[in-house]
Amino acid sequence: MTGAPKTNTRQKDAYRYVCATYIKSGHRDKHAGGCFYCHVDGEKLERSVLDRIQKTLLSEKNLQKVETALRKKLKARLQKQPDTKPLERKLARLNADIDKAADRLLRADDDLMDILSPRLREMRQDRDRVASELNSQKRQNNGADVDRIVSESLSWLNEVNDVIRQGTPQERRDVLLSLVDTITVEFEQEQRGSRTFSKITGAVIEYNKRIRDDKI
């Protein structure tokens, strides 16, 4: 389904979701591809989906599961981190070489200064790059990062919950877009005389990649 302005209403900001098949070819053939011009009120659909998200995804019970699963995943990732000892040895060698080069530079003749100085600068740049890489690996291996990442994730979900409860319609819509990729609404048709009516029988919510990857 796709968004479209809501007709036959006095509310200027009202809207609805209309069957994408109808949007594509319904103006030529009303029942194109089995389409019955199914549509739902946009605000009601979003409110229903957000209510469902609060009762499932953001429930206290599920948030506890999220914390447990996220900690388990992060700790497993830490166990697979590369060994930092090779970088530590490389950094020690570079520091020793720099110290030696600096001593030679101090004792060198003036005509050699222009040759040795750029080389010493390159060695220091290599040392800084290795040191930065080593620090990055140590941060990844730091178990304290698990607590920080879990705390940030749960804080984000709590903020989402607050917006759903107290946010403006646009803020709630933005939250919905940040959580959900698609909402597939299912209908069944009912014939009443010469008219066909569509009744919603259910919906399937597909969360986005961030939610799925974190097993939330």
C-alpha positions in Angstrom: 0.0 0.0 0.0 1.1 3.6 -0.4 0.1 6.9 1.0 -2.5 9.1 -0.6 -4.6 12.2 0.4 -7.9 11.3 2.1 -10.9 12.5 0.2 -14.4 13.3 1.4 -13.2 14.8 4.7 -12.9 18.2 6.2 -9.5 17.4 7.8 -6.8 18.9 5.6 -4.1 16.8 7.0 -6.0 13.5 6.8 -4.6 10.7 4.7 -5.0 7.1 3.9 -3.0 4.1 2.6 -4.3 2.9 -0.8 -3.5 -0.4 -2.5 -0.4 0.1 -4.7 -1.9 -2.0 -7.4 -4.8 0.3 -7.7 -2.5 3.4 -7.7 -0.6 1.8 -10.6 -3.5 0.7 -12.8 -6.8 1.1 -11.0 -7.7 4.2 -12.9 -7.9 2.0 -16.1 -9.3 -1.1 -14.6 -10.8 -0.9 -11.1 -10.3 -4.6 -10.4 -6.9 -4.8 -12.1 -4.9 -7.8 -10.9 -7.6 -8.7 -8.4 -7.5 -5.2 -6.8 -10.7 -4.0 -5.1 -9.4 -0.5 -4.2 -8.5 -1.6 -0.6 -7.5 1.3 1.6 -7.2 2.1 5.3 -7.2 5.3 7.3 -3.6 6.4 7.7 -3.8 7.6 11.2 -5.8 4.6 12.4 -3.3 2.2 10.8 -0.3 3.9 12.3 -1.9 4.1 15.7 -2.7 0.4 15.6 0.8 -0.6 14.5 2.4 1.6 17.2 0.1 0.2 19.8 1.2 -3.3 18.7 4.8 -2.3 18.9 4.4 -1.0 22.4 2.7 -4.3 23.5 5.3 -6.5 21.9 8.6 -5.0 20.9 8.7 -2.4 23.7 7.1 -4.5 26.5 9.0 -4.9 29.7 9.3 -8.6 29.2 10.7 -8.2 25.7 13.2 -5.5 26.7 14.6 -7.9 29.3 15.1 -10.4 26.5 16.7 -7.8 24.3 19.2 -7.0 27.1 20.1 -10.6 27.6 20.4 -11.4 23.8 22.4 -8.2 23.1 24.9 -9.0 26.0 25.3 -12.5 24.7 25.9 -11.4 21.2 28.4 -8.7 22.2 30.4 -11.0 24.5 30.6 -13.6 21.7 31.9 -10.9 19.4 34.5 -10.0 22.0 35.8 -13.5 22.1 36.5 -13.4 18.4 38.5 -10.2 18.5 42.1 -10.5 17.1 45.1 -10.8 19.3 46.7 -7.4 20.1 50.2 -8.8 20.9 51.5 -8.5 17.3 50.6 -4.8 17.1 52.1 -4.3 20.6 55.4 -5.8 19.4 55.3 -3.8 16.2 54.7 -0.6 18.2 57.6 -1.4 20.6 60.0 -1.9 17.6 58.9 1.4 16.0 59.4 3.3 19.3 62.9 1.8 19.6 63.8 2.6 16.0 62.6 6.2 16.5 64.7 6.6 19.6 67.8 5.4 17.7 67.0 7.5 14.7 66.6 10.6 16.9 70.0 10.0 18.6 71.6 9.7 15.2 70.0 12.9 14.0 71.3 14.7 17.0 74.9 13.6 16.2 74.6 14.0 12.4 76.3 16.6 10.4 74.3 19.5 9.2 74.4 18.3 5.6 72.6 15.1 6.7 69.8 16.8 8.6 67.7 17.4 5.5 68.0 13.7 4.6 67.3 12.2 8.1 64.5 14.5 9.3 61.9 13.4 6.7 62.7 9.8 7.4 62.2 10.3 11.1 58.9 12.1 10.5 57.7 9.1 8.4 58.7 6.7 11.2 56.7 8.7 13.7 53.6 8.8 11.4 53.9 5.0 11.1 54.2 4.7 14.9 51.1 6.9 15.4 49.1 4.8 12.9 50.0 1.5 14.6 49.2 3.1 18.0 45.8 4.2 16.8 45.0 0.8 15.4 46.1 -0.9 18.7 44.0 1.5 20.8 41.0 0.7 18.6 41.4 -3.0 19.0 41.8 -2.6 22.8 38.6 -0.7 23.0 36.8 -3.4 21.0 38.2 -6.0 23.5 37.1 -3.9 26.5 34.2 -5.6 28.3 33.0 -2.2 29.5 31.9 -1.5 26.0 29.3 -4.2 26.4 27.6 -2.3 29.2 27.8 1.0 27.2 26.3 -0.5 24.0 23.5 -2.3 25.9 22.8 0.9 27.8 22.6 3.0 24.7 20.4 0.5 22.9 17.9 0.3 25.8 17.9 4.0 26.2 17.1 4.4 22.5 14.2 2.0 22.8 12.9 3.8 25.9 13.1 7.1 24.0 11.0 5.5 21.2 8.5 4.4 23.8 8.2 8.0 25.1 7.7 9.4 21.7 4.9 6.9 20.9 3.2 7.9 24.2 3.7 11.6 24.1 5.0 12.7 20.7 3.3 14.7 18.0 1.7 12.8 15.1 4.8 13.6 12.9 7.2 12.4 15.6 5.3 9.1 16.0 5.3 8.7 12.2 9.0 9.2 12.2 9.5 6.6 14.9 7.4 4.2 12.8 9.6 4.8 9.8 12.7 4.2 11.9 11.4 0.8 13.1 9.4 -0.7 10.3 10.2 -1.5 6.7 6.8 -2.7 5.5 3.3 -3.3 6.8 1.3 -5.8 4.7 -2.4 -5.4 5.3 -4.6 -8.4 4.5 -8.2 -8.1 3.4 -11.1 -10.3 2.5 -13.9 -9.3 0.2 -17.6 -9.4 1.1 -20.4 -9.0 -1.5 -23.4 -6.9 -0.4 -25.8 -6.8 -3.3 -24.0 -5.2 -6.2 -21.2 -3.8 -4.1 -18.0 -5.3 -2.9 -16.7 -4.4 0.6 -13.2 -5.1 1.9 -12.6 -6.1 5.5 -9.2 -6.1 7.2 -8.4 -9.6 8.5 -4.8 -9.0 9.7 -1.5 -7.3 9.1 2.2 -8.4 9.0 4.8 -6.0 10.3 8.4 -6.3 9.0 10.9 -4.6 11.1 14.0 -2.9 9.6 17.5 -4.3 9.4 18.7 -2.6 12.6 16.0 -4.3 14.7 16.4 -7.7 13.0 20.2 -7.7 13.3 20.0 -6.9 17.0 17.4 -9.6 17.5 15.1 -7.1 19.1 
